[in-house]
Structures are given as structure tokens and as C-alpha cells.
Amino acid sequence: MTLEELKNKWSYFVIDENVDVTIDEGTIERVISQCKNIDECVMIYTDYSLNGETRPLIDYQLGSVRDDFDFGPVVFINKDIFDDVVEKSFDNVRLCRHSWFYDIRLNLSIAGSFCHIGQVMYEAHSKAVDGRSSGDKQFDYVNPKNTEIQKECEDIFSDYLKKIGAHISESDLKRVDDDESEYYPVEASVVIPVFNRARTILDAVRSALSQKCNFPFNVIVVDNCSTDGTSQLLEDAQSSYKNLCVITPAKEEKLGIGGCWMKAVNSEFAGKYCVQLDSDDEYSSENTLSSIVAAFKKDRSAMVIGGYQLVNFDGKPLFTDNLERNKILHNEWTDDNGFNNALRINGLGAPRAFRTSILRANPMPNVSYGEDYAVAIRITREWKITRIKEVMYNCRRWEGNTDAQLSVEKVNANNTYKDSLRTAELKARLKR
């Protein structure tokens, strides 16, 4: 096929109405000529310049199914395949008030591949550039004002999973039975990985130790070779609290957060249930731990996840204009579809708690981003998960957060990693 014939088969769509772009025949020709697998490709997207600043994008893969995947403001589409896809799914597309492109591109991904050209191929201009930090943007999908959009996206995604054969039904999920041969020193353990959190670690430890329970529990802190005084604070605290266990891995182990978690879970101190608490956060109530254990026992679940609220360093509501916006309860999770919808969103909430035997058999990867998401979506494929849609946890947002101010390159790397986790999980569900 000649270049002229190819040009006639391809067109472009501006999918962001807030930007002005200039696309001419020369642009389309350059884009097509740079696509190495043009015969197999149904959509092309490229890096671009926004108000003079280069915007690098990431490659699309099977697991790039989140609805906020960034294609840039312009995509180039094979007209013949596009017309065929729209005709077949016209009813769905017509009914999508907000997420028409999400519906179309998932259906297009079934029809062929997407090509990312890592070169700036066009310029875009916008007066409404989102200049917020990465830490502020990440909670947009759970903003109450976006509830209708999120529900629409969930319906689109569920339909997509059914089409490709990766959809799971609630009847497929197992519940956990007690193994009388298992021995645990306590019923539950609060797990706190920490590195250089001298300002906050004692707040977290005290919050965990103040839990009111009718069963024995302990707090396991994995001090990952801190150098700012955290280690001394923990050593002093141990003399006051008998159920505070501190594990100090060797520096040579090079553990990420996931590795620290598994150090605690596989230790002699681990209880039947292991419950998460980050080293700069606190439980919002002295009943958090008992509520989680009660949910495990009631539902025989492999994992329990609660709700949390966003607070500043001093524990005050982060958003003062709308207090409800501080509550992250993941109401988009439903008992009959949450385990499918988990693959569309970037996180499952907090506090996260695991049946220890299940987590030992399905360990977290030794990384410091997405380690909990990796094991959670793996568990959702096979086991019952319980959600407690109540605030149980205070998530501090401050300058010390690891995700507070990430570069574009780091955000892209994080998104690529989570997409790869979804790719592996979708392949496993397809095999199933």
C-alpha cells in the first residue's frame, strides 16, 4: 500500500476539547511513516509539546486499561476499523455521556494494536493547564463529584472484560478456612515498614498500640536501616511496650516496602492477620483493629480493606471546602464486581489487611510502589475480599510523602509498572 493510500485510511481525533492543536497532512504523513507496525495498528498516539513543554507518554500494553491512561490530546485512528467498532458498539457509545472515548478505545484495543511514537509530532496550546502536584491529582478518581463518571467507566470496563474472556463472577471466589495446624503467637499484627520517619514514627506506633481488642495483638515495625534517629526512638519505645517488635534487616538485603512487609509476615512475630499502617499515618479510632479482625471472621475473607480520610500533618481535614471529599471509601467497589473493577483503578484503599497464610503464599514484590496493589489484584482473582466502607485510618498528606511531588518521568515509570501488574493479572485471568 502506498503512503498516499495509507493517508486516506487514517484520520485524527482531538480528544481533549481544552486544547488547540494544528494537524495537517504533513503531520499525518510523518506519524504514519514512523509507525513500525502500521498494518497491525488501529490507533497511533505520540509525544507532543504543550505550551512549549515536551510531554512524554508511555507505551500501551494489555494492562493499560485504567480510564486515565494518557494518550495526549490527539489520537490517529484507522478509519475503517474505527467505523466498524463504533457500528458494533453504537448503543454503548451513544449512552456514554462522559466516557465515550474510554468505551471506543477499549473496543479498538480488541481489534488491533496501539502504536506509541516517542517523538514530539505536534504542538498543543491550552490556557487551562493542570499545574497541581502528583500528590494532589491522584485522588481525583475518588472525588464525590466524579461518582457518575466512575460508575459509567466501571460498566464499560466490565463489558470489555466479558468480551475478552477475563471477567470473574462472585461465585468463582473462595473463602478461607482455618487450618488447625497453623500456629500464630497472636491473633493480629500491625505491620509498619519505616525508613527515616523520626517526625512521625512514634505517632504511628502509639496509634497501633492504643487499639482496644479482646484478643492478643502486637505491632511489628520493620526499620529499614534508618539514619535520622528513627532507630533510637524505636529502641527506646521497646522498653515501654512489650508487644512492640522491631525487625532490622541488613542493609545488604536492599529491601523495598514490599520486602519489609514480607520480612514481618514471615517472621516469628506475625499473627493470623497482618494489618497495614504506614509510618506517617494513624488509625482514626481505637477500634480499627478489632473491626478488621471481626470482618475477617465474619466473611472468611483473604483480605479486608477499610476506608480512610485525608488529613494534614496536624491531623486536620485536608480539604476544608468540602469535608466529604476527605473521605476515601471506594464506594465504587461492589460485592459483585469490585474484584473486576480493581483492575481499572490505581489503588484499593487503606487500611489493607491480609490473612497471613494467604500473603505468605502470594508475597508482595520487593518494591516501594504498587507492592500492595500487586498482591491485592492477585488475591481478588481467587479469594473473597471484604470492604469496610467506614473511615478507619488517617492518611497524612504532607511534604514528606513519597508521592507528594513526583516528576513526569517518575509518574510515567509508576504508571508503566502498575500497567505491567494489570497485564500479568489479565493474562492469568484469561488462562483461567
Residue pairs with C-beta under 8 A, 6 or more apart in sequence:
3 29
3 32
3 33
6 32
6 38
7 25
7 28
7 29
7 32
9 78
9 79
9 80
10 28
10 31
10 32
10 44
10 76
10 77
10 78
10 79
11 28
11 76
11 77
11 79
11 82
12 23
12 27
12 28
12 74
12 75
12 76
12 77
13 74
13 75
13 77
14 21
14 73
14 74
15 71
15 73
15 74
15 75
15 101
16 72
16 73
16 74
16 124
18 73
18 126
18 128
19 50
19 73
19 124
19 125
19 126
20 124
20 125
20 126
21 73
21 74
21 122
21 123
21 124
21 125
22 122
22 123
23 74
23 122
27 121
27 122
28 76
30 121
31 44
31 46
31 76
31 117
31 121
32 38
32 44
32 76
34 46
34 117
34 119
34 121
35 41
35 44
35 115
35 117
36 115
37 113
37 115
38 115
40 112
40 113
41 78
41 112
41 113
41 114
41 115
42 77
42 78
42 81
42 82
42 108
42 109
42 111
42 112
42 113
42 114
43 75
43 76
43 77
43 78
43 105
43 108
43 112
43 114
43 115
44 75
44 76
44 77
44 114
44 115
44 116
44 117
45 57
45 60
45 71
45 72
45 74
45 75
45 76
45 114
45 115
45 116
45 117
46 57
46 72
46 74
46 76
46 116
46 117
46 118
46 119
46 120
46 121
46 122
47 54
47 55
47 56
47 57
47 72
47 117
47 118
47 119
47 120
47 121
48 54
48 55
48 72
48 73
48 74
48 120
48 121
48 122
48 123
48 124
49 55
49 120
49 122
49 123
49 124
50 123
50 124
50 125
50 126
50 129
51 124
51 125
51 126
51 129
52 123
54 120
55 72
55 408
56 118
56 408
56 409
56 412
57 70
57 71
57 72
57 116
57 118
57 412
58 70
58 116
58 412
58 415
58 416
58 419
59 116
59 416
60 69
60 109
60 114
60 116
61 419
61 420
61 423
62 422
62 423
62 426
62 427
63 343
63 418
63 419
63 420
63 421
63 422
63 423
63 424
63 425
63 426
64 419
64 422
64 423
65 106
65 157
65 160
65 343
65 344
65 422
65 426
66 344
66 345
66 346
66 418
66 419
66 422
67 99
67 102
67 141
67 153
67 156
67 157
67 344
68 141
68 346
69 415
69 419
70 415
71 105
72 124
73 124
74 122
74 124
75 105
77 108
78 112
81 108
81 111
81 112
82 104
82 108
84 111
85 104
85 107
85 108
85 111
86 93
86 104
88 107
89 103
89 104
89 107
92 103
92 156
92 159
93 100
93 103
93 104
96 102
96 103
96 152
96 156
97 148
97 152
98 148
98 149
98 152
99 149
99 152
99 153
99 156
102 153
102 156
103 156
105 114
106 156
106 157
106 160
107 160
107 163
108 114
110 160
110 163
110 164
130 137
133 404
133 405
133 406
134 403
134 404
134 405
134 406
134 410
134 411
135 397
135 401
135 403
135 404
135 405
135 406
138 346
138 403
139 310
139 328
140 146
141 150
141 345
141 346
142 150
142 328
142 329
142 330
142 332
143 325
144 322
144 324
144 325
147 331
147 332
150 332
151 332
153 344
154 332
154 337
154 341
154 344
157 340
157 341
157 343
157 344
158 167
158 337
158 340
158 341
161 167
161 340
161 343
161 429
164 426
164 430
165 430
166 426
166 429
166 430
167 340
168 339
168 340
168 380
168 381
168 429
168 432
170 335
170 336
170 339
172 382
173 339
173 382
173 383
173 384
174 302
174 382
174 383
174 384
175 299
175 300
175 301
175 383
175 384
176 300
176 301
176 302
176 355
176 357
176 358
176 383
176 384
177 300
179 357
182 272
182 357
184 270
184 271
184 272
184 356
185 216
185 218
185 268
185 269
185 270
185 271
186 215
186 216
186 217
186 218
186 243
186 269
186 271
186 272
187 213
187 215
187 216
187 217
187 271
187 272
187 273
187 293
188 213
188 215
188 217
188 271
188 272
188 273
188 274
188 275
188 289
188 292
188 293
189 217
189 218
189 219
189 220
189 264
189 269
189 270
189 271
189 273
189 274
189 275
189 356
190 208
190 211
190 217
190 218
190 219
190 220
190 275
190 276
190 277
190 289
191 220
191 222
191 261
191 264
191 265
191 274
191 275
191 276
191 277
192 201
192 204
192 205
192 208
192 219
192 220
192 221
192 222
192 277
192 278
192 279
193 221
193 222
193 224
193 257
193 260
193 261
193 264
193 278
193 279
194 201
194 204
194 221
194 222
194 223
194 224
194 226
194 230
194 234
194 279
195 223
195 224
195 225
195 226
195 230
195 279
196 226
196 227
196 228
196 230
197 204
197 226
197 228
197 230
197 279
197 280
197 400
198 226
198 228
198 229
198 230
198 233
199 280
199 400
200 279
200 280
200 396
200 400
201 221
201 230
201 233
201 234
201 279
201 280
202 233
202 237
203 280
203 282
204 277
204 278
204 279
204 280
204 281
204 282
205 219
205 221
205 234
205 237
205 241
205 244
207 277
207 282
207 283
208 219
208 277
208 283
208 289
209 219
209 241
209 243
209 244
210 286
211 217
211 283
211 286
211 287
211 288
211 289
211 290
212 286
212 287
212 290
213 289
213 290
213 293
214 290
215 290
215 293
216 243
216 271
217 243
217 271
217 289
218 243
218 244
218 245
218 269
218 271
219 241
219 243
219 244
219 245
220 245
220 246
220 247
220 264
220 267
220 269
220 270
221 234
221 244
221 245
221 246
221 247
221 279
222 246
222 247
222 248
222 249
222 255
222 260
222 261
222 263
222 264
223 230
223 231
223 234
223 246
223 247
223 248
224 249
224 255
224 260
225 248
225 249
225 251
231 248
234 244
234 246
235 246
237 244
238 244
238 246
245 267
245 269
247 263
247 264
247 267
247 269
249 255
249 259
249 260
249 263
253 259
255 263
255 366
256 365
256 366
256 367
256 368
256 371
257 364
257 367
257 368
257 369
257 371
258 363
258 364
258 365
258 366
258 367
258 368
258 371
258 372
258 374
259 364
259 366
261 274
261 364
261 371
261 372
262 359
262 363
262 364
262 366
264 270
264 274
265 274
265 354
265 356
265 359
265 360
265 363
266 360
270 356
271 356
272 355
272 356
272 357
273 292
273 293
273 296
273 353
273 354
273 355
273 356
274 353
274 354
274 356
274 359
275 289
275 292
275 351
275 352
275 353
275 354
276 350
276 351
276 352
276 353
276 372
277 283
277 351
277 393
278 350
278 395
280 396
280 398
280 400
280 401
281 350
281 393
281 394
281 395
281 396
282 315
282 393
282 394
282 396
283 289
283 351
283 392
283 393
283 394
284 308
284 309
284 391
284 392
284 393
284 394
285 392
288 306
288 351
288 392
288 393
291 306
291 388
291 390
291 392
292 304
292 306
292 351
292 353
292 388
292 392
295 301
295 304
295 386
295 388
296 304
296 353
296 355
296 386
298 386
299 384
299 386
300 384
301 355
301 383
301 384
301 385
301 386
302 354
302 355
302 358
302 379
302 382
302 383
302 384
302 385
303 352
303 353
303 354
303 355
303 358
303 376
303 379
303 380
303 383
303 385
303 386
304 352
304 353
304 385
304 386
304 387
304 388
305 330
305 348
305 349
305 350
305 351
305 352
305 353
305 376
305 385
305 386
305 387
305 388
306 349
306 350
306 351
306 353
306 387
306 388
306 390
306 391
306 392
306 393
307 327
307 328
307 329
307 330
307 349
307 388
307 389
307 390
307 391
307 392
307 393
308 327
308 328
308 349
308 350
308 351
308 391
308 392
308 393
308 394
308 395
309 317
309 326
309 327
309 328
309 391
309 393
309 394
309 395
310 317
310 318
310 319
310 325
310 326
310 328
310 395
310 397
311 317
311 318
311 326
311 394
311 395
311 396
311 397
312 318
312 396
312 397
312 398
313 396
313 398
315 394
315 396
317 323
317 326
318 326
318 397
319 325
319 326
327 391
328 349
328 350
328 395
329 349
329 389
329 390
329 391
330 348
330 349
330 387
330 389
331 389
332 338
332 341
332 345
333 341
333 342
333 348
333 387
333 389
334 341
338 380
338 385
338 387
339 380
339 381
339 385
342 348
342 376
342 377
342 380
343 377
343 422
343 425
343 426
346 373
346 418
347 373
348 372
348 373
348 376
349 387
350 393
350 395
351 392
351 393
352 372
352 376
354 375
354 379
358 379
358 383
359 375
362 375
362 378
362 379
363 375
364 371
364 372
364 374
364 375
365 371
365 374
367 374
367 417
368 402
369 402
369 414
369 417
370 414
370 417
370 418
370 421
373 418
373 421
374 421
376 385
377 421
377 422
377 425
378 425
378 428
379 385
381 425
381 428
381 429
381 432
397 404
398 404
399 405
406 414
